[in-house]
Each structure stands twice: as structure tokens, then as C-alpha cells.
Amino acid sequence: MRINRKEAWQSFLLVAPSVALIAVFVYGFIGWTARVSLSEWKGLLPDYTWAGFSNFAELLADPRFMIDVRNTVLFTVFFVGGSLALGLGLAICLDQGLRGEGIFRAIYLFPMALSFIVTGVVWRWLMNPAMGSRLSGLNLLFHNLGLDFLINEWHTTPFWGIIAIALPAVWQMSGFCVAMYLAGLRAIPDELIESARVDGASEFQVYSTIVLPILRPVTFSSMIILGHMSLKVFDLIMAVGGKQIPLDVPAMYMWQVTFEGLFYGKGAAIGLLLLLSVAVLIIPYIIYTLRGETEL
């Protein structure tokens, strides 16, 4: 099939503005950030004096950055795991043909319409760490229900504070997992499920050996999307807990180093490490997707 040269030029001119903008504002800025991360830029005036990988070496030896990495891992595990587990459970319930399914779907998806800032402001009140006579939010609810053993200081608790921050993130993004899993469940042929039940498989066996393996691509896609969100989380933590070292993450450290400390070289190095961590998640997903399209 011959390609008309005129149509080829028209197609090229159509996408050329987008390509140029992406080249400048995405890859160009990535390159500039990489160059700044290798410089000694400190202060308002640019300083591109070559520093090599000294900024990266300082970060790897920085105890605060190690805390950031630990917090990011904890937040990612509980955020992604909680969202997937809750989303799958709710999707299975909705797939049973419940009355008012549309209302439940809207309720589960509504939190996705909110920004992390709004979610953080609301959950900052719900997870108020005040004790004694000043109980409020969830702690007051637990007290009224006679569940005083659940009362805690939430995000102000050392080590567990970052896990408490994952709760509002799970609340907001579990609806996304519900939608993903529900679409996957509705795509499974009913004949396949019924034949397994006729053969004597229990409901647990049906879901563990048939449904969950079929939903593996959905789980993988959801993990990638939620994982890259967790690696660059910033606004939710700032809205709930503010600037606290126990809640510190790389994005928060980058903000403080760059715009409060004016260490632009070090801040660019943190940003580049964040980009690489996201790429570690995204690139395997892209390869997996392209491989699947090729096989089709």
C-alpha cells in the first residue's frame, strides 16, 4: 500500500506541534534537571560548576533521605495493597447483582473526584490526634462505640504515622480499583464460572483458580498506576500532617531543599531519583503492554 506524500506531510504537520512541545517541556526539562543535578548550584544565582555525582552521594549518605525512602516504601505497600484489596472485595460484592448497584458505584467513585488536598483537609480532622477531653473525629467515634483500644495518635505516632497517612489515600483511590476490577469481572464469561461450579468447585476455588488469574492484567495495571502516584505523593501528606520528619517523603524533601534551602543542585538530584523510581515501574508496564499487543 503506497502512502500519499501529501497525506504523510499533513499527518506530520498535525502532530508536529505536540512533538515540539513534548520535546521542550518534558524531555528538555528532564535534561536540564539532570544537568542541574550535576552542578553546585546553591542560591538564587545559577551556578553550573561541574560537581559530578556528589549531590547523589550526599543523598545516599543523608539519614533524612533514608527515612524518606523507608516512608515511601511503607506508604506504597499499604496504599497499593489496601486499595487493591478493598477494590477487589467491593467489586466482587457489586458483581453479585445487588439492587441499587448504580448508587453504590457512584458512592465508591465519588472520592476520585476530589483532590488529595481536599481529602487531606477532611482526614486531618478525622485523624485528629488530640487525647483526653478533646477527642474528635475517628477517636471520638471509637470512644462512643466503646472501642477505646482503637484510639490512637494517628499520623503523630513514630513509624506508624506514615501508615496512617495511607488510610485517606486508600479511601480516595479504592473506587478506581472497584471500577477496574468490576470491568474485569464483567468481561469473564458466565459459562466459564458455571462450568466450574458444575464440576464441584467451591466459591473460593472459583475465585482463586479462575477469576483472580484472569484479573491478573487488571491487578498489574492498577498496581502500576497507584504505585507511581505513591512514589511522588506530596500534597496529601502536607495537608494531613504538615512538615514532620516522621512523615517526610522525597517529594517533600525536594521542595524544602529547593525552594526553602535554595540548594537547587541537590533538589534536582532528588527529582531525578524520583523520575528514575517512577520509570522502574512504568517501563516494565509499557514493555508488557507492547508485548501483549504484538502477540495479538
C-alpha positions as CSV (number, residue, x, y, z in Angstrom):
1,M,0.0,0.0,0.0
2,R,1.5,3.3,-1.2
3,I,1.5,6.2,1.2
4,N,0.4,9.5,-0.3
5,R,3.2,12.0,0.2
6,K,0.8,14.8,0.7
7,E,-1.1,12.9,3.4
8,A,2.2,12.0,5.1
9,W,3.2,15.7,5.3
10,Q,-0.3,16.6,6.6
11,S,0.0,13.9,9.3
12,F,3.4,15.1,10.2
13,L,2.3,18.8,10.4
14,L,-0.7,17.7,12.5
15,V,1.5,16.1,15.2
16,A,4.5,18.4,14.9
17,P,3.3,21.0,17.5
18,S,2.6,18.3,20.1
19,V,6.0,16.7,19.4
20,A,7.8,20.0,19.7
21,L,6.0,20.9,23.0
22,I,6.8,17.5,24.5
23,A,10.4,17.7,23.4
24,V,10.8,21.1,25.0
25,F,8.6,20.9,28.1
26,V,9.1,17.3,29.0
27,Y,12.4,15.9,27.7
28,G,14.1,19.3,27.5
29,F,13.3,20.0,31.2
30,I,14.4,16.5,32.2
31,G,17.7,17.1,30.5
32,W,18.0,20.5,32.2
33,T,17.2,18.9,35.6
34,A,19.8,16.3,35.0
35,R,22.4,19.0,34.2
36,V,21.5,21.0,37.4
37,S,21.7,17.8,39.5
38,L,25.4,17.5,38.4
39,S,26.2,21.1,39.4
40,E,27.0,23.1,42.6
41,W,24.0,25.4,42.2
42,K,23.3,26.9,45.7
43,G,21.4,30.2,46.0
44,L,19.3,32.3,43.7
45,L,22.0,32.9,41.1
46,P,22.6,29.9,38.7
47,D,25.9,28.1,39.2
48,Y,26.6,25.3,36.7
49,T,30.0,24.4,38.1
50,W,30.5,20.7,37.5
51,A,30.0,18.7,40.7
52,G,29.7,15.2,39.2
53,F,27.7,12.8,41.3
54,S,28.4,14.5,44.6
55,N,24.8,15.5,45.1
56,F,23.7,11.9,44.7
57,A,26.4,10.7,47.0
58,E,25.3,13.2,49.7
59,L,21.7,12.0,49.4
60,L,22.7,8.3,49.8
61,A,24.6,9.2,52.9
62,D,21.9,11.5,54.3
63,P,19.9,9.9,57.2
64,R,16.9,12.0,56.3
65,F,16.8,10.7,52.8
66,M,16.9,7.2,54.1
67,I,13.9,8.0,56.3
68,D,12.2,9.3,53.1
69,V,12.9,6.1,51.3
70,R,11.6,4.0,54.2
71,N,8.4,6.1,54.4
72,T,7.8,5.8,50.7
73,V,8.1,2.1,50.8
74,L,5.7,1.8,53.8
75,F,3.2,4.2,52.2
76,T,3.4,2.4,48.9
77,V,2.9,-1.1,50.4
78,F,-0.1,-0.1,52.5
79,F,-1.6,2.3,49.9
80,V,-1.4,0.0,46.9
81,G,-2.2,-3.2,48.9
82,G,-5.1,-1.6,50.7
83,S,-6.6,-0.1,47.6
84,L,-6.3,-3.4,45.6
85,A,-7.8,-5.5,48.4
86,L,-10.7,-3.1,49.2
87,G,-11.4,-2.5,45.5
88,L,-11.4,-6.2,44.7
89,G,-13.7,-7.0,47.6
90,L,-16.2,-4.3,46.8
91,A,-16.1,-5.2,43.1
92,I,-17.0,-8.8,43.9
93,C,-19.9,-7.6,46.1
94,L,-21.2,-5.4,43.3
95,D,-20.9,-8.2,40.8
96,Q,-23.4,-10.3,42.7
97,G,-26.3,-8.3,41.1
98,L,-27.2,-6.2,44.1
99,R,-30.1,-3.8,44.0
100,G,-29.1,-0.2,43.7
101,E,-25.7,-1.1,42.1
102,G,-25.5,2.2,40.3
103,I,-25.8,4.1,43.6
104,F,-23.1,2.1,45.2
105,R,-20.8,2.6,42.2
106,A,-21.3,6.4,42.4
107,I,-20.5,6.4,46.1
108,Y,-17.3,4.4,45.6
109,L,-16.2,6.5,42.7
110,F,-17.1,9.9,44.2
111,P,-13.8,10.3,46.2
112,M,-11.9,10.1,43.0
113,A,-13.4,13.5,42.0
114,L,-11.6,15.1,45.0
115,S,-8.0,16.2,45.0
116,F,-5.6,14.9,47.6
117,I,-5.6,18.4,49.2
118,V,-9.3,18.2,49.9
119,T,-9.0,14.6,51.1
120,G,-6.2,15.6,53.3
121,V,-8.1,18.5,54.9
122,V,-11.0,16.3,55.7
123,W,-9.0,13.4,57.1
124,R,-6.8,15.8,59.1
125,W,-9.9,16.4,61.2
126,L,-11.0,12.7,61.2
127,M,-7.5,11.6,62.4
128,N,-7.2,14.4,65.0
129,P,-4.5,13.0,67.4
130,A,-5.9,15.1,70.4
131,M,-6.4,12.9,73.5
132,G,-8.3,13.2,76.8
133,S,-11.4,15.5,76.7
134,R,-10.5,16.9,73.3
135,L,-11.4,13.7,71.3
136,S,-12.8,14.3,67.9
137,G,-13.1,12.6,64.5
138,L,-12.5,8.8,64.5
139,N,-11.2,8.8,68.0
140,L,-14.5,10.2,69.3
141,L,-16.4,7.7,67.2
142,F,-14.4,4.8,68.7
143,H,-14.9,6.2,72.2
144,N,-18.7,6.4,71.7
145,L,-18.8,2.9,70.4
146,G,-16.8,1.5,73.3
147,L,-13.8,0.8,71.2
148,D,-11.3,2.8,73.2
149,F,-8.5,0.4,72.3
150,L,-8.6,1.7,68.8
151,I,-8.0,5.3,69.9
152,N,-4.5,6.4,68.9
153,E,-2.4,9.4,67.8
154,W,-2.6,8.6,64.1
155,H,0.0,10.4,62.0
156,T,1.9,11.7,65.0
157,T,2.9,8.2,66.0
158,P,6.5,7.4,65.2
159,F,7.0,4.8,62.4
160,W,3.2,4.1,62.1
161,G,2.4,7.7,61.2
162,I,3.1,7.2,57.6
163,I,0.9,4.1,57.5
164,A,-1.9,6.2,59.0
165,I,-1.5,8.7,56.1
166,A,-2.2,5.8,53.7
167,L,-5.7,5.5,55.0
168,P,-7.1,8.6,53.3
169,A,-5.2,7.6,50.1
170,V,-6.9,4.1,50.2
171,W,-10.3,5.8,50.8
172,Q,-9.8,8.0,47.8
173,M,-8.4,5.5,45.3
174,S,-10.1,2.3,46.1
175,G,-13.0,3.4,43.9
176,F,-10.7,3.4,41.0
177,C,-9.8,-0.2,41.7
178,V,-13.5,-1.0,42.1
179,A,-14.1,0.3,38.6
180,M,-11.1,-1.6,37.1
181,Y,-12.0,-4.9,38.8
182,L,-15.7,-4.6,38.1
183,A,-15.0,-4.2,34.4
184,G,-12.7,-7.2,34.5
185,L,-15.3,-9.3,36.3
186,R,-18.0,-8.4,33.8
187,A,-15.7,-9.5,31.0
188,I,-15.4,-13.1,32.3
189,P,-17.9,-15.4,30.5
190,D,-20.6,-16.7,32.8
191,E,-20.3,-20.1,31.1
192,L,-16.8,-20.5,32.5
193,I,-17.9,-19.8,36.1
194,E,-20.9,-22.0,35.8
195,S,-19.0,-24.9,34.3
196,A,-16.5,-24.7,37.3
197,R,-19.4,-24.8,39.8
198,V,-21.0,-27.8,38.0
199,D,-17.7,-29.6,38.3
200,G,-17.9,-29.2,42.0
201,A,-15.6,-26.2,42.6
202,S,-16.4,-24.1,45.7
203,E,-16.7,-20.4,45.5
204,F,-13.2,-20.0,47.0
205,Q,-11.8,-22.3,44.3
206,V,-13.7,-20.4,41.6
207,Y,-12.2,-17.1,42.6
208,S,-8.7,-18.4,43.4
209,T,-8.2,-20.6,40.4
210,I,-10.3,-18.9,37.7
211,V,-11.3,-15.3,38.5
212,L,-8.1,-14.0,40.1
213,P,-5.7,-15.4,37.4
214,I,-7.9,-13.8,34.7
215,L,-7.9,-10.5,36.6
216,R,-4.1,-10.5,36.8
217,P,-3.6,-7.9,34.0
218,V,-6.1,-5.6,35.8
219,T,-4.2,-6.0,39.0
220,F,-0.9,-5.3,37.3
221,S,-2.2,-2.2,35.6
222,S,-3.8,-0.9,38.9
223,M,-0.5,-1.5,40.8
224,I,1.4,0.5,38.2
225,I,-0.9,3.4,38.3
226,L,-1.2,3.5,42.1
227,G,2.5,2.8,42.6
228,H,3.6,5.8,40.6
229,M,1.2,8.0,42.5
230,S,2.6,6.8,45.8
231,L,6.2,7.5,44.8
232,K,5.5,11.2,44.2
233,V,3.0,11.8,46.9
234,F,3.3,15.3,48.4
235,D,0.0,17.2,48.8
236,L,-1.8,14.6,50.9
237,I,1.0,14.4,53.5
238,M,1.3,18.2,53.6
239,A,-2.5,18.6,54.1
240,V,-2.8,15.9,56.8
241,G,0.5,16.1,58.8
242,G,2.4,19.1,57.5
243,K,6.2,19.3,57.7
244,Q,7.2,16.4,60.0
245,I,10.4,14.3,59.7
246,P,8.5,11.1,60.6
247,L,6.2,11.8,57.6
248,D,8.9,13.0,55.3
249,V,9.0,11.7,51.7
250,P,11.4,12.5,48.8
251,A,8.9,15.0,47.2
252,M,8.6,16.9,50.4
253,Y,12.4,16.9,51.0
254,M,12.9,18.1,47.4
255,W,10.5,21.0,48.0
256,Q,12.2,22.1,51.1
257,V,15.8,21.7,49.8
258,T,15.0,23.5,46.5
259,F,12.6,26.4,47.4
260,E,13.4,26.9,51.1
261,G,17.1,26.0,51.3
262,L,17.9,27.1,47.7
263,F,20.1,24.0,47.1
264,Y,18.9,23.6,43.5
265,G,21.6,21.0,42.6
266,K,20.6,18.7,45.5
267,G,16.9,19.3,44.8
268,A,17.3,18.4,41.1
269,A,19.1,15.2,42.2
270,I,16.1,14.2,44.3
271,G,13.8,15.0,41.4
272,L,15.9,12.8,39.1
273,L,15.8,10.0,41.6
274,L,12.1,10.3,41.8
275,L,11.9,10.1,38.0
276,L,14.0,7.0,37.9
277,S,11.9,5.3,40.5
278,V,8.8,6.0,38.6
279,A,10.4,4.8,35.4
280,V,11.3,1.5,37.1
281,L,7.5,0.9,37.5
282,I,6.3,2.4,34.2
283,I,8.8,0.9,31.7
284,P,8.1,-2.8,32.6
285,Y,4.4,-2.0,32.2
286,I,4.9,-0.4,28.8
287,I,7.0,-3.5,27.7
288,Y,4.3,-5.8,29.0
289,T,1.6,-3.9,27.1
290,L,3.5,-3.8,23.8
291,R,4.3,-7.4,24.1
292,G,0.7,-8.2,24.6
293,E,-0.4,-6.2,21.6
294,T,2.3,-7.9,19.5
295,E,1.0,-11.3,20.4
296,L,-2.5,-10.3,19.4
